[in-house]
Amino acid sequence: MSLKISNECINCDVCEPVCPNQAITMGEDIYVINPDRCTECQGHFDEPQCQLLCPVECIDVDEVESPEQLLSKLQRLQD
């Protein structure tokens, strides 16, 4: 797991299109992040784009993963 969207999400639609791994989708009530696809933008950007652009700052770390773990996940997604 990496990032998670909290209930403060206002469904502004900013996060979904900026995710390079298509990890963000609309859930039942709010957007959700698929932890198997979230690499916190490692290998693409210096910081998570969803966090950077979220107007209500509702995206936070759910479980800490090392940069190596995130890059390994990215490699699996690209294979």
N, CA, C and O atoms as a GROMACS GRO file, in nm:
protein
  316
    1MET      N    1   0.083  -0.119   0.000
    1MET     CA    2   0.000   0.000   0.000
    1MET      C    3   0.087   0.124   0.000
    1MET      O    4   0.201   0.123   0.048
    2SER      N    5   0.033   0.229  -0.053
    2SER     CA    6   0.105   0.354  -0.053
    2SER      C    7   0.015   0.466  -0.004
    2SER      O    8   0.010   0.495   0.116
    3LEU      N    9  -0.055   0.528  -0.096
    3LEU     CA   10  -0.138   0.642  -0.061
    3LEU      C   11  -0.284   0.601  -0.048
    3LEU      O   12  -0.327   0.500  -0.102
    4LYS      N   13  -0.359   0.682   0.026
    4LYS     CA   14  -0.501   0.657   0.047
    4LYS      C   15  -0.575   0.790   0.046
    4LYS      O   16  -0.524   0.891   0.095
    5ILE      N   17  -0.695   0.789  -0.010
    5ILE     CA   18  -0.779   0.907  -0.013
    5ILE      C   19  -0.879   0.898   0.102
    5ILE      O   20  -0.946   0.796   0.119
    6SER      N   21  -0.887   1.004   0.181
    6SER     CA   22  -0.975   1.004   0.298
    6SER      C   23  -1.116   1.050   0.261
    6SER      O   24  -1.142   1.091   0.149
    7ASN      N   25  -1.204   1.041   0.357
    7ASN     CA   26  -1.344   1.078   0.337
    7ASN      C   27  -1.363   1.227   0.312
    7ASN      O   28  -1.473   1.270   0.277
    8GLU      N   29  -1.259   1.306   0.328
    8GLU     CA   30  -1.268   1.450   0.299
    8GLU      C   31  -1.269   1.478   0.149
    8GLU      O   32  -1.286   1.593   0.108
    9CYS      N   33  -1.251   1.374   0.068
    9CYS     CA   34  -1.251   1.388  -0.078
    9CYS      C   35  -1.379   1.457  -0.125
    9CYS      O   36  -1.489   1.422  -0.081
   10ILE      N   37  -1.364   1.556  -0.213
   10ILE     CA   38  -1.480   1.629  -0.266
   10ILE      C   39  -1.511   1.590  -0.411
   10ILE      O   40  -1.590   1.657  -0.477
   11ASN      N   41  -1.450   1.482  -0.459
   11ASN     CA   42  -1.473   1.433  -0.595
   11ASN      C   43  -1.451   1.541  -0.700
   11ASN      O   44  -1.533   1.561  -0.789
   12CYS      N   45  -1.340   1.611  -0.687
   12CYS     CA   46  -1.310   1.721  -0.779
   12CYS      C   47  -1.255   1.673  -0.913
   12CYS      O   48  -1.242   1.753  -1.007
   13ASP      N   49  -1.221   1.545  -0.924
   13ASP     CA   50  -1.171   1.486  -1.048
   13ASP      C   51  -1.030   1.530  -1.086
   13ASP      O   52  -0.990   1.511  -1.201
   14VAL      N   53  -0.954   1.587  -0.995
   14VAL     CA   54  -0.819   1.632  -1.026
   14VAL      C   55  -0.719   1.517  -1.022
   14VAL      O   56  -0.628   1.511  -1.105
   15CYS      N   57  -0.734   1.427  -0.927
   15CYS     CA   58  -0.633   1.323  -0.905
   15CYS      C   59  -0.630   1.213  -1.010
   15CYS      O   60  -0.522   1.169  -1.050
   16GLU      N   61  -0.744   1.169  -1.055
   16GLU     CA   62  -0.750   1.054  -1.145
   16GLU      C   63  -0.667   1.072  -1.272
   16GLU      O   64  -0.587   0.984  -1.303
   17PRO      N   65  -0.681   1.181  -1.346
   17PRO     CA   66  -0.607   1.191  -1.472
   17PRO      C   67  -0.456   1.212  -1.456
   17PRO      O   68  -0.382   1.189  -1.551
   18VAL      N   69  -0.410   1.256  -1.339
   18VAL     CA   70  -0.266   1.280  -1.323
   18VAL      C   71  -0.190   1.157  -1.275
   18VAL      O   72  -0.067   1.160  -1.270
   19CYS      N   73  -0.259   1.050  -1.242
   19CYS     CA   74  -0.193   0.929  -1.194
   19CYS      C   75  -0.129   0.854  -1.311
   19CYS      O   76  -0.200   0.810  -1.401
   20PRO      N   77   0.004   0.839  -1.312
   20PRO     CA   78   0.069   0.773  -1.424
   20PRO      C   79   0.046   0.622  -1.430
   20PRO      O   80   0.074   0.559  -1.532
   21ASN      N   81  -0.006   0.564  -1.323
   21ASN     CA   82  -0.027   0.419  -1.318
   21ASN      C   83  -0.174   0.379  -1.318
   21ASN      O   84  -0.208   0.262  -1.296
   22GLN      N   85  -0.261   0.474  -1.344
   22GLN     CA   86  -0.405   0.449  -1.341
   22GLN      C   87  -0.447   0.378  -1.213
   22GLN      O   88  -0.528   0.286  -1.215
   23ALA      N   89  -0.391   0.424  -1.100
   23ALA     CA   90  -0.422   0.364  -0.970
   23ALA      C   91  -0.545   0.425  -0.906
   23ALA      O   92  -0.598   0.370  -0.810
   24ILE      N   93  -0.591   0.539  -0.957
   24ILE     CA   94  -0.703   0.610  -0.896
   24ILE      C   95  -0.828   0.593  -0.980
   24ILE      O   96  -0.829   0.619  -1.101
   25THR      N   97  -0.935   0.550  -0.914
   25THR     CA   98  -1.064   0.532  -0.981
   25THR      C   99  -1.174   0.582  -0.889
   25THR      O  100  -1.154   0.602  -0.769
   26MET      N  101  -1.291   0.602  -0.947
   26MET     CA  102  -1.405   0.643  -0.866
   26MET      C  103  -1.457   0.523  -0.790
   26MET      O  104  -1.485   0.418  -0.849
   27GLY      N  105  -1.470   0.538  -0.660
   27GLY     CA  106  -1.526   0.433  -0.576
   27GLY      C  107  -1.675   0.453  -0.561
   27GLY      O  108  -1.737   0.521  -0.643
   28GLU      N  109  -1.731   0.394  -0.459
   28GLU     CA  110  -1.875   0.405  -0.436
   28GLU      C  111  -1.917   0.549  -0.407
   28GLU      O  112  -2.017   0.597  -0.460
   29ASP      N  113  -1.838   0.618  -0.322
   29ASP     CA  114  -1.872   0.756  -0.286
   29ASP      C  115  -1.762   0.856  -0.319
   29ASP      O  116  -1.789   0.971  -0.352
   30ILE      N  117  -1.637   0.811  -0.309
   30ILE     CA  118  -1.523   0.898  -0.332
   30ILE      C  119  -1.421   0.824  -0.419
   30ILE      O  120  -1.435   0.704  -0.444
   31TYR      N  121  -1.319   0.895  -0.463
   31TYR     CA  122  -1.211   0.830  -0.537
   31TYR      C  123  -1.133   0.738  -0.444
   31TYR      O  124  -1.123   0.763  -0.324
   32VAL      N  125  -1.079   0.633  -0.501
   32VAL     CA  126  -0.999   0.537  -0.425
   32VAL      C  127  -0.870   0.511  -0.501
   32VAL      O  128  -0.861   0.529  -0.622
   33ILE      N  129  -0.768   0.466  -0.426
   33ILE     CA  130  -0.638   0.434  -0.485
   33ILE      C  131  -0.614   0.285  -0.470
   33ILE      O  132  -0.622   0.230  -0.360
   34ASN      N  133  -0.586   0.221  -0.582
   34ASN     CA  134  -0.553   0.078  -0.581
   34ASN      C  135  -0.410   0.064  -0.531
   34ASN      O  136  -0.317   0.106  -0.600
   35PRO      N  137  -0.390   0.005  -0.413
   35PRO     CA  138  -0.255  -0.003  -0.357
   35PRO      C  139  -0.160  -0.088  -0.440
   35PRO      O  140  -0.038  -0.072  -0.430
   36ASP      N  141  -0.212  -0.178  -0.521
   36ASP     CA  142  -0.127  -0.260  -0.606
   36ASP      C  143  -0.072  -0.182  -0.726
   36ASP      O  144   0.024  -0.226  -0.789
   37ARG      N  145  -0.131  -0.068  -0.756
   37ARG     CA  146  -0.087   0.013  -0.870
   37ARG      C  147  -0.018   0.143  -0.827
   37ARG      O  148   0.050   0.206  -0.908
   38CYS      N  149  -0.036   0.183  -0.702
   38CYS     CA  150   0.021   0.311  -0.655
   38CYS      C  151   0.169   0.296  -0.625
   38CYS      O  152   0.209   0.213  -0.543
   39THR      N  153   0.250   0.377  -0.692
   39THR     CA  154   0.394   0.381  -0.668
   39THR      C  155   0.436   0.517  -0.615
   39THR      O  156   0.554   0.550  -0.614
   40GLU      N  157   0.339   0.596  -0.570
   40GLU     CA  158   0.364   0.733  -0.524
   40GLU      C  159   0.441   0.813  -0.630
   40GLU      O  160   0.519   0.903  -0.599
   41CYS      N  161   0.417   0.778  -0.755
   41CYS     CA  162   0.476   0.842  -0.873
   41CYS      C  163   0.626   0.817  -0.886
   41CYS      O  164   0.692   0.882  -0.967
   42GLN      N  165   0.682   0.723  -0.808
   42GLN     CA  166   0.823   0.688  -0.823
   42GLN      C  167   0.848   0.642  -0.966
   42GLN      O  168   0.769   0.565  -1.023
   43GLY      N  169   0.957   0.689  -1.023
   43GLY     CA  170   0.990   0.654  -1.161
   43GLY      C  171   0.924   0.744  -1.264
   43GLY      O  172   0.954   0.735  -1.383
   44HIS      N  173   0.834   0.832  -1.218
   44HIS     CA  174   0.766   0.926  -1.309
   44HIS      C  175   0.790   1.070  -1.268
   44HIS      O  176   0.827   1.154  -1.350
   45PHE      N  177   0.767   1.100  -1.138
   45PHE     CA  178   0.777   1.236  -1.086
   45PHE      C  179   0.849   1.236  -0.953
   45PHE      O  180   0.866   1.131  -0.891
   46ASP      N  181   0.892   1.352  -0.908
   46ASP     CA  182   0.962   1.365  -0.781
   46ASP      C  183   0.870   1.353  -0.660
   46ASP      O  184   0.915   1.318  -0.551
   47GLU      N  185   0.742   1.381  -0.680
   47GLU     CA  186   0.645   1.369  -0.571
   47GLU      C  187   0.511   1.324  -0.626
   47GLU      O  188   0.482   1.344  -0.744
   48PRO      N  189   0.428   1.263  -0.541
   48PRO     CA  190   0.298   1.215  -0.588
   48PRO      C  191   0.213   1.330  -0.644
   48PRO      O  192   0.185   1.427  -0.574
   49GLN      N  193   0.175   1.316  -0.768
   49GLN     CA  194   0.099   1.421  -0.835
   49GLN      C  195  -0.040   1.440  -0.775
   49GLN      O  196  -0.090   1.553  -0.768
   50CYS      N  197  -0.102   1.333  -0.731
   50CYS     CA  198  -0.236   1.346  -0.672
   50CYS      C  199  -0.230   1.430  -0.544
   50CYS      O  200  -0.316   1.515  -0.522
   51GLN      N  201  -0.128   1.407  -0.461
   51GLN     CA  202  -0.113   1.487  -0.339
   51GLN      C  203  -0.083   1.632  -0.373
   51GLN      O  204  -0.136   1.724  -0.311
   52LEU      N  205   0.001   1.652  -0.471
   52LEU     CA  206   0.042   1.786  -0.511
   52LEU      C  207  -0.076   1.870  -0.557
   52LEU      O  208  -0.084   1.989  -0.527
   53LEU      N  209  -0.169   1.809  -0.631
   53LEU     CA  210  -0.279   1.883  -0.691
   53LEU      C  211  -0.410   1.881  -0.612
   53LEU      O  212  -0.501   1.957  -0.642
   54CYS      N  213  -0.421   1.796  -0.512
   54CYS     CA  214  -0.546   1.784  -0.437
   54CYS      C  215  -0.578   1.915  -0.364
   54CYS      O  216  -0.499   1.960  -0.281
   55PRO      N  217  -0.693   1.976  -0.393
   55PRO     CA  218  -0.726   2.104  -0.332
   55PRO      C  219  -0.766   2.096  -0.184
   55PRO      O  220  -0.763   2.196  -0.113
   56VAL      N  221  -0.802   1.978  -0.138
   56VAL     CA  222  -0.844   1.964   0.003
   56VAL      C  223  -0.746   1.880   0.085
   56VAL      O  224  -0.772   1.849   0.201
   57GLU      N  225  -0.634   1.843   0.025
   57GLU     CA  226  -0.529   1.768   0.092
   57GLU      C  227  -0.582   1.644   0.164
   57GLU      O  228  -0.556   1.623   0.282
   58CYS      N  229  -0.659   1.564   0.090
   58CYS     CA  230  -0.720   1.446   0.149
   58CYS      C  231  -0.646   1.317   0.114
   58CYS      O  232  -0.698   1.208   0.138
   59ILE      N  233  -0.527   1.327   0.057
   59ILE     CA  234  -0.450   1.209   0.018
   59ILE      C  235  -0.326   1.202   0.106
   59ILE      O  236  -0.247   1.296   0.112
   60ASP      N  237  -0.311   1.089   0.175
   60ASP     CA  238  -0.200   1.074   0.267
   60ASP      C  239  -0.143   0.933   0.258
   60ASP      O  240  -0.202   0.845   0.196
   61VAL      N  241  -0.029   0.914   0.319
   61VAL     CA  242   0.036   0.782   0.320
   61VAL      C  243  -0.048   0.687   0.405
   61VAL      O  244  -0.083   0.717   0.519
   62ASP      N  245  -0.078   0.573   0.347
   62ASP     CA  246  -0.153   0.469   0.418
   62ASP      C  247  -0.056   0.371   0.483
   62ASP      O  248  -0.075   0.330   0.597
   63GLU      N  249   0.045   0.334   0.409
   63GLU     CA  250   0.150   0.245   0.460
   63GLU      C  251   0.280   0.285   0.394
   63GLU      O  252   0.286   0.301   0.272
   64VAL      N  253   0.383   0.303   0.473
   64VAL     CA  254   0.511   0.348   0.421
   64VAL      C  255   0.578   0.235   0.343
   64VAL      O  256   0.589   0.122   0.390
   65GLU      N  257   0.622   0.269   0.223
   65GLU     CA  258   0.701   0.178   0.140
   65GLU      C  259   0.829   0.251   0.101
   65GLU      O  260   0.828   0.372   0.079
   66SER      N  261   0.938   0.178   0.093
   66SER     CA  262   1.066   0.238   0.055
   66SER      C  263   1.064   0.272  -0.094
   66SER      O  264   0.985   0.216  -0.170
   67PRO      N  265   1.151   0.363  -0.136
   67PRO     CA  266   1.161   0.391  -0.279
   67PRO      C  267   1.191   0.265  -0.361
   67PRO      O  268   1.142   0.250  -0.472
   68GLU      N  269   1.270   0.176  -0.305
   68GLU     CA  270   1.302   0.052  -0.374
   68GLU      C  271   1.178  -0.035  -0.393
   68GLU      O  272   1.158  -0.093  -0.500
   69GLN      N  273   1.094  -0.043  -0.289
   69GLN     CA  274   0.970  -0.120  -0.299
   69GLN      C  275   0.877  -0.060  -0.404
   69GLN      O  276   0.815  -0.132  -0.482
   70LEU      N  277   0.868   0.073  -0.405
   70LEU     CA  278   0.781   0.140  -0.501
   70LEU      C  279   0.831   0.121  -0.645
   70LEU      O  280   0.752   0.099  -0.736
   71LEU      N  281   0.963   0.129  -0.665
   71LEU     CA  282   1.018   0.108  -0.798
   71LEU      C  283   1.002  -0.037  -0.842
   71LEU      O  284   0.983  -0.064  -0.961
   72SER      N  285   1.010  -0.129  -0.749
   72SER     CA  286   0.987  -0.270  -0.781
   72SER      C  287   0.843  -0.292  -0.826
   72SER      O  288   0.817  -0.366  -0.921
   73LYS      N  289   0.751  -0.226  -0.759
   73LYS     CA  290   0.609  -0.234  -0.798
   73LYS      C  291   0.590  -0.176  -0.938
   73LYS      O  292   0.517  -0.233  -1.020
   74LEU      N  293   0.655  -0.064  -0.965
   74LEU     CA  294   0.647  -0.003  -1.097
   74LEU      C  295   0.699  -0.098  -1.204
   74LEU      O  296   0.639  -0.111  -1.311
   75GLN      N  297   0.808  -0.164  -1.176
   75GLN     CA  298   0.865  -0.260  -1.272
   75GLN      C  299   0.765  -0.371  -1.302
   75GLN      O  300   0.749  -0.410  -1.417
   76ARG      N  301   0.698  -0.423  -1.199
   76ARG     CA  302   0.597  -0.528  -1.220
   76ARG      C  303   0.482  -0.476  -1.306
   76ARG      O  304   0.429  -0.550  -1.389
   77LEU      N  305   0.444  -0.352  -1.287
   77LEU     CA  306   0.334  -0.294  -1.366
   77LEU      C  307   0.373  -0.279  -1.513
   77LEU      O  308   0.289  -0.289  -1.602
   78GLN      N  309   0.500  -0.256  -1.537
   78GLN     CA  310   0.546  -0.233  -1.674
   78GLN      C  311   0.578  -0.362  -1.749
   78GLN      O  312   0.592  -0.360  -1.872
   79ASP      N  313   0.591  -0.472  -1.678
   79ASP     CA  314   0.622  -0.601  -1.742
   79ASP      C  315   0.502  -0.657  -1.815
   79ASP      O  316   0.511  -0.765  -1.875
   0.00000   0.00000   0.00000
